[in-house]
Amino acid sequence: MRTGIATVCLSGTLREKMQACAIAGFDGIEIFEQDLVTSPLSPEDVRKMAADLGLSLDLYQPFRDFDSVPEELLTANLRRADAKFRLMSRLGMDTVLVCSNVGTASIDDDELRAAQLSRLAGLAADHGVKVAYEALAWGKYVNDYEHAHRLVQTVDHPNLGTCLDSFHILSRDWDTAPIESFNADKIFFVQVADAPKLSMDVLSWSRHYRVFPGEGQFELAKFMGHVVRAGYTGPVSLEVFNDVFRQSDVERTAVDAMRSLIWLEEQSAKWLDANPAAGPAGPAAGGAAASRRRYPMELATLPHVAEPAGFNFAEVRAGDTAALETLLGQLGFTSNGRHRTKNVQLWSMGHARVIINEEPAGGASAGTSAPAISALGFDVDSPVIAAARAQQLKAPAVPRKSQANEEIFQGFAAPDSTEIFLCQGNPDGTAVWTREFGDGLDVAAADRAGDPGTVIDHVNLAQPWQHFDEAVLFYTSALALEPQPFAEVASPTGLVRSQVMLTRDRGVRLVLNLAPLIQQEGATPGAAGTAGTGHRPGYQEHIAFAVDDLVAAARAAQARGLDFLRIPENYYEDLDARFALEPEFLATLRELNLLYDRDADGEFLHFYTATVGSVFFEMVERRGAYDGYGAPNAPVRHAVQYDHLHQQSTA
């Protein structure tokens, strides 16, 4: 599949955009007119630079408001088109995007539109240019891709075809199956974009909220499956208007964009395999892959990986580890000693394992890093294959030094710089690498004999605002986690957007939060002090551990001196009003600062610790088939933490 991207997707100058696209590995680009108009580069310079970078110049766009106009305006439009075609000749480009008229259309007449498009196609032919006619979703008279295609058929000119844009089609909920009946020679260009499903006018939706494939909710694999079946062989190009992307680092955004097309290519192949087209003699012989090979466009696939079986470990990096050690001990974790060659500690309770990494992060001085989540380990069937998939998806590798007889972890960096390690988990939940800590044999034996009831239930990671969508795609494509509908939770500093990513069996639950900045004592936006993990300072993250009996775990932690997050009395009065709990049970919740939720499937009990650095811990108990995270309690937690941080900063 030939990949492309419109320069409008990216921040920076035209030169910077082209360089970033080449670095990311795109085959070609679309030149957005404004990028050229504002560039000091001449068309000849752009043409040479593209050739030097190995980029094809696939589409010049947009040419607006051409059709459905009176004759005097048509004359002016043809003059404008002639100038653009001459410009394209200097660029070495042969395809222009012409959008259905929005602003100046005044005559609703398909016969007139066809005649005007025919004159445009004739002029284009004189310059060796092809016109890709696109139905804008908000076009005045033409807003349906099938309508645009009928006009192309009516004109029947070799230099006039159609452009299929997934946003304009899927935002209107048009059926994409008719694409298969299109003459492939008349599909001049294909543009793809994803988007969250929003209730707003389609123009504002398009101009501000498009995202890369895999970061929204459109059925893009199905759309592409129909395009492939039509026999299309041209570029598949991203056209994404997004305020965040156009403010973000250009090279990083280009890599995210390329990752999205790699993911879409694989998902499209899977859709074709799962939905074989029946020919005259039924489905193609030779299986799904053979069915895909019948089509001219070849779709590459990635190494297949199953979703992770569970968390193998969570790692917290800290310069001063005393507070972390105290907190874990109060929760009931056991210190398993230090690693025999690395400056790290292992703490465990059942199959929940926390590594405390005392190595300074890049650029930090020893002993200065505040505690922050720095790495997560996942149990996978084949770490090597899973790592190969991640690398093909442009994830940067983060190998760690290992000596003889030590476990070698395959690792890569997530968008927020959290290090992700792929581990060969044992069926019984134990981990072979634990023998590298303490005296070795005793630790391994303790791990095998540990209470399997205690595990890492979920991990909550804060995401920088400019990389939130990138993180969703990353965990979807690289780790096969499924994104759930996002939720928004109120906090004293604004709404917190929460995106749950999980496996089908809930063995892995990862929560990504896009949160307002909460300043910690001594931390200011943009300052160092978060362990060099790449997370923005002031964000709080946490690791949640599931136990079988939360009340017993809380009483034991209380006896060890744990400082619980203190829940206000108003919460328990509201809890009583909502659930009419047994007085004795409510008194227990109040006494231990426990929070509670209930739905039709079960119950949820949990408590939080105080925050150390940017990290706090949660203990949970799930009763029945409760599948949530106590979302009604989140505003309480945010408010209490905010008060605590404010008191610290003013003390």
Sequence and secondary structure as in RCSB ss.txt:
>XXXX:A:sequence
MRTGIATVCLSGTLREKMQACAIAGFDGIEIFEQDLVTSPLSPEDVRKMAADLGLSLDLYQPFRDFDSVPEELLT
ANLRRADAKFRLMSRLGMDTVLVCSNVGTASIDDDELRAAQLSRLAGLAADHGVKVAYEALAWGKYVNDYEHAHR
LVQTVDHPNLGTCLDSFHILSRDWDTAPIESFNADKIFFVQVADAPKLSMDVLSWSRHYRVFPGEGQFELAKFMG
HVVRAGYTGPVSLEVFNDVFRQSDVERTAVDAMRSLIWLEEQSAKWLDANPAAGPAGPAAGGAAASRRRYPMELA
TLPHVAEPAGFNFAEVRAGDTAALETLLGQLGFTSNGRHRTKNVQLWSMGHARVIINEEPAGGASAGTSAPAISA
LGFDVDSPVIAAARAQQLKAPAVPRKSQANEEIFQGFAAPDSTEIFLCQGNPDGTAVWTREFGDGLDVAAADRAG
DPGTVIDHVNLAQPWQHFDEAVLFYTSALALEPQPFAEVASPTGLVRSQVMLTRDRGVRLVLNLAPLIQQEGATP
GAAGTAGTGHRPGYQEHIAFAVDDLVAAARAAQARGLDFLRIPENYYEDLDARFALEPEFLATLRELNLLYDRDA
DGEFLHFYTATVGSVFFEMVERRGAYDGYGAPNAPVRHAVQYDHLHQQSTA
>XXXX:A:secstr
  EEEEGGGS S HHHHHHHHHHHT SEEEEEHHHHHT SS HHHHHHHHHHHT EEEEEEEE S SS  HHHHH
HHHHHHHHHHHHHHHHT  EEEEE  SSS     HHHHHHHHHHHHHHHHHTT EEEEE  TT SS   HHHHHH
HHHHH  TTEEEEEEHHHHHTTT  SGGGGGS GGGEEEEEE B     S HHHHHHHH B TTSSS  HHHHHH
HHHHHT  S EEE   BTTGGGS HHHHHHHHHHHHHHHHHHHHHHHHHS   BTTBS TTHHHHHHTTSSS   
         EEEEEEEE SS HHHHHHHHHHT EEEEEBSSSSEEEEEETTEEEEEE S  TT  TT    EEEE
EEEE S HHHHHHHHHHTT  B      TTS   EEEE TTS EEEEE   TTS  GGGGGBTTSHHHHHHHHHS
 TT EEEEEEEE  GGGHHHHHHHHHHHH  EE   EEEEETTEEEEEEEEE TTSS EEEEEE      TT  T
T S STTSS  TT  EEEEEE S HHHHHHHHHHTT  B    HHHHHHHHHHH   HHHHHHHHHHT EEEEET
TEEEEEEEB  BTTEEEEEEEEEET  S  GGGHHHHHHHHHHHHHHHHH 
